[in-house]
Amino acid sequence: MEHSMSEKSCQLCAVGKLTFEPPPIYCTPCGARVKRNAMYYTMGTGDTRHYFCIPCYKEASGDTIVADGTAISKARLEKKKNDEETEERWVQCDKCEAWQHQICALFNGTKNDGGQAKYTCSNCFITEVERGERKTLPQSVLGAKDLPRTILSDHIEQRLFRKLKQERQERARMQGKSFDDNIEGVEVCLFGMYVQEFGSEAHFPNQRRVYLSYLDSVNYFRPEIKAVTGEALCTFVYHEILIGYIEYCKKRGFTSCYIWACPPLKGEENILYCHPEIQKMPKSDKHREWYLVMLRKAAKENVVVDLTNLYDHFFISTVECKAKVTAARLPYFEGDYWPGAAEDLIHQLDQEEDGRKQKKKGSTKKTITKRALKASGQADLSGNASKDLRLMLKASAGFATSAKTFRFVISKNLQSLPALLSGGIFMCYEVEQKCEEREQHPIKLREKHAFYPVEIADVPADTKDKDEIRESEFFDTRQAFLNLCQESYYQFDTLRRAKHSSMMVLYHLHNPTALALMTTCNICHLDVETGQGWRCEVCPYYDVCNSCYQKDGGMDHPHKLTNHPCLAERDVQNKEARQLRAVQILPDCHVCNSCYQKDGAEHDAQNKEARQSRVVQYGGMVHPHKLTNHLSQAERNAQNKEARKSWFLKRREMLDLVVHASQCRYTLCKYSSCRKMKGVFQHGMLCKTRASGGCILCKKMWYLLQLHARSCKESECYVPHCRDLRAFLCRHHQQSDSRRRAAVIKMMRQRAAKIAGNSG
């Protein structure tokens, strides 16, 4: 490819213009995805933007169309074609002035300092190292190993490493092959899952239950070999991660884990945005078998005690459990198939009930047979019992042939009973086993038997998580993370993009609030990096970047401007330090404790000439600058923890300020920050560039409004666009769940038709 390179080609990959996969567009009224190159109508900006497909637009009679309960004039809509393309961004080397894709260079554009950051390409860097003009610097970018350790992460890692070691030893004995740690020395995100945990404090029936709602992976796992068991090594690793998580939940006191074994939908993403084209999505049967293999492994280790499916567990009344079959027994998980299906069935029942009001009384009872009553454990059809039973019968008809395909219930311990939580259960034992089946408990008017206590010692009294909770709006929900990846073009369709996307995911993990809470220059409105600006001693929130300050020395402001307080603590990020490093006045120097204690005279002993040159250059001093002690990993973790607390405190203050400024009616509010936030709102109303056009101030305003909307519970909120944003978030989740549920129903019908065809 080097022979075909030109000035417009990337100097790293030898390719020119590359475009991203465009983010999906969904119609607001019907939720259908707008196909590529299809026409659609739109209005609004940001998360309050509405889209209308051509069928919905034509079906809307009159001059208005309804979106989220609001009538919108069709004249305000803009007709567009879904053919927009976004080109990958470029970065230029400050040394050779060659251009490269930011993704190829693994360049973090969010820290570009308004386009002023120094950048040296890998080719120039290697050349300078070979010439002796530059020394390789220690890794300064925070990676996966720098994330805080938790009890859960340690448990899963220790189990995985132990199992991998066993597998490697067995494989080495049989095949003599080795195991690579990562991909070309770069971290790549391969696997992710989202779970919902309902602890001992949750209400029944969700109490002490775990729901594995989404799981996703991309096929960049290395090495691409098979384990000794015959399965792919990536499958072996992913299974061990899941088993390790289930085992950890069992130790915490959870009694059941639910898995919706639904394969990814075509055109939809579970967690990781934009999979490789060569990666095939599994069919429902193969997908279900993947989970079953994992569960059988867990059962062999006694991690999983019992395995069943939703239909057998909740829709069949057994002799051992004479509890009534009722909808109230089924756990209600957000985004799960059952809640959405139940709401749809309830709506159908209400419609049927309205139609039966014209008929004779008692017709409802005749539609339910005695056999159905006996199987469900019901005795009457009065009031809510009738509706509950009809709901379960309707659901049962659909689940009976296909629930085993889509849902599992893993009982890892005894069911969560009140008696169990108090330290033990009491069992009737004396005559019970001698009685015939129809005589056994629970039956009224029978002989009362003696009870004895049975202690249950392995179930904790509560399921409290002892790990520190890390808050992040980007990772709190699967939809929030997917939105981040779509809006920022963090794609995983190629390995080069997967590397860059993984780097940015780690950046957001280490800097959860950097986007919203970075200081903004009051003159140029660009971000001011930590330690790179000047602040007014009188006016709160008046900040100026170094570039603007150097133009006039702060003369345009009436008060004195001082360096940001943390400037001395963040010399690495200081622009002057970067410039010194760029021209290589002095390479970074490191001294071990032993050499430092000997006054540094033996520093760099392997290069005597270089040391003598330094002695001459700096007047007999071995090193001219102050040496500081390297921080230990524990000290770095402690500093990071304090920094995170500071960020979250600042975030809460910002959200409180948003609420205050939206309600404050004083023109001259005594809080200067209130006046500034009102100015931000005013800017958002008047700005012509807007967030979609690249206005940084508008982007931050919308980000703060989104943060507020996600946590706001007020029915009458004064914060701008709060209601619209909440409606958007709710609609986005509902549409995603509806599409997933509709695909499942389609597969259920196809499976039922196939079974009927085979039997016929």
C-alpha positions, 0 to 999 in steps of 0.5 A: 500500500505504500506505493499508492500513498499520497499527501492525502494518505495517512502515514500509518495505514496508507489509506485516505478518507475513512468514514464512520458507520452513521448512528442509527435513526429511529422514528419517534412515533413508531420506533422503526429504524430509518433505513440508509438512504431513505427520506425522513423528517426531523426537527429539534436538536440534541436529545430533544430532536424528533424523527419521523419516517415517511409512513408516519408523516403521511398517516398524520392527518392535517397540518400537525403530527404528534410526538410524545403527546405534543402536536407539531406543525408539519411546516416546522419539519425539515425533510432530509435523506439518511445519507450523511457521512462523518469522516474520521478526524486527522492529526498532524505531527509537529515534527515531520508535519505528516498527517495521520488518522487520530484512530491510527495514532491512538490520539485522544482528541478530547485532550487536544487543548483547543488544538494546541497540544503537541503531537509527535508521530510514532515514526518521528518518535522512533527515529529520535530514540534511535538517534539518541535525541530522545529517551523513551518515557514511562507510560503515563496514560491510565489503562485498565490496570490502573482502575480501582480494584474491587472485591468482585474484580479480584474474585473474577480475576483470581478465578479466571487466572487459576482456570487459565493456568490449569487450561494452559498447562493441559494445553501445553502438555497436549499441544505445546502452544503458548498464550498471548497476554494482549493484542499487539501491546494495546488494550482492547475491550472484548467483552461486557455485560450489564446486570441488575442486582436486587438485594435483601432490601428489595421487595418480593418477588425481586428480593435477592435476585440477579438479572443478567440483562445484556451481554456482548463481545467482539471477536478480537480475542487472541490467541485464536485457538481452542481449549483442551475441551474443544471449545474456543479459548474465548468461550472458555474465558467468557464462561469463567467470567460469568461463572465467577460472577454468579459464584460471587453473587451466591457468596453475597447471599443472592438466591437466584440468577435470571438470564434472558437468552435472547440473541442480538437483533439484526441492526441492533447492538447490545453493548459494544457499538458496531461489530465487525462485518465478519462476526456472525450473530448466533441463532436462538438455539445456538445462543441458548446452548452457549448459556447451557454449556456455561450453566452445566460447568457451574453445576459441576462445581456446585455453583448452580444447584438447580436449573429450570426455565421461566415456564416450568418454574412459574406457570406450572403448579407442582406437588412440592409447591402448592402455591398459586400460579399468579403474576405477582410471583414473577420478578419484574426486571427493567427491560425484561421480556416479561414486564413488557409482555405482561403490559401488552397482555393487560391491555388486550384483556382490558379491550376484551373486557370492554367488549364483554360488557355487552354480554351476559354476566358469568361469561368470563368464568366459562372461558376458563376450564376447571382443569386450568383452575386446578393446575393454577391452584386457584379456587375462585374467579372473583375480582382481581383473581379473575384478571390475574388468572386470565393474564397467566393463562394468556401468557402461558399459551405463548410461553409453553412452546418457547419459554425454554428457548429464551429464559432460564432461572438458576436457583443457587440456594433455597428460595428467599423465605422470611424464615430463612433470613431470620436464621433458620427454617422449621420443618415438619418431619414426623409423619410427613414422609409416611403419608400418602401424597394427597395427605401431605402438607399443606392441607387443611384440617389434618393432624398437626405435627411437631417442628424442629429447627434447621439452621442455614449458616451459608446465607448472609443476612444481607447482600450489601456490596462492600465495594465502592460504588463508582458513579458515571453517567456514561456507564450507568446503563447500557443505553447511556454507554451505547449513546456515548459510543454512537455520538462519539463514534467509538466503534468496534467494527475494525481492530484499529477502531477497537483499539482507539475506542477501548482507549477512549472508554478507559479515558471516560472511566478514569475521567467520568465527569471531564466533559461536563465539568472542565473549566471553560475560558470566558473569552474563547469558550474553549476548555481550560485543562487542569493547571493551564489557565488563570482565575479571577480572585474576586469573580467566581467561575471567571477563568481564562486560558493561557493563550488568551491570557498571553494576548493581553496579560489579563488587562481586559479584566478589572481584577487580578488573575492568578494561576489555577491552584493545582498548577504546581501539582500538575506540572506534567500537564503544564504547557511549558513542561510539554514544550520543554519535553518536545524540544528535548532540553532535558529528558525525564530522569529517574533515580532509584532509592539506592542511588538517591541515598548515595547523593546521586553520584552513581546515577546513570553509571552505565553511561559515564560520558553522559554523566560527566557531561551533565556534571560539567553542564550543571556546575558539578551537580549530578542533576539540576532539578529537584527529585521527588519520590515515586508514588506507590500503587496504593498512594496513586489509588488513594490520590485517584480516590480523592480526586474522584470524590472531588469530581463528584462533589463538584458535579453535585454542586453543578446540578444544584446550581442548574436547579437554582438558576432555573428557579431564581427570579432575581436579576441581581442574584447574590450568587455570581455563579447563578448569573453565569448559569443564567448566561449559559441558558441565554446563550443556548437560546440565542446561539446559532451554531448550537451543539450540533454545529460544534458549539462547546458551550452548548454541548456542556449545557445540554450535558448538564441538562441531561445529567439533571433529567436522568435523576429528576423526579419532579412532576413540575420541574423548572429546569429547561427541557427537563420534561422533554429530555425525560420523555426522550430517555423514556421513549428511547428505552421503551423503543429499544425494549419493544424492538427486542421483545417484538423480535422475540415474539417473531421467533416464538411464532416461527418456532411454534409454526415449525413445531406445528408443521413437524407434528402435522 
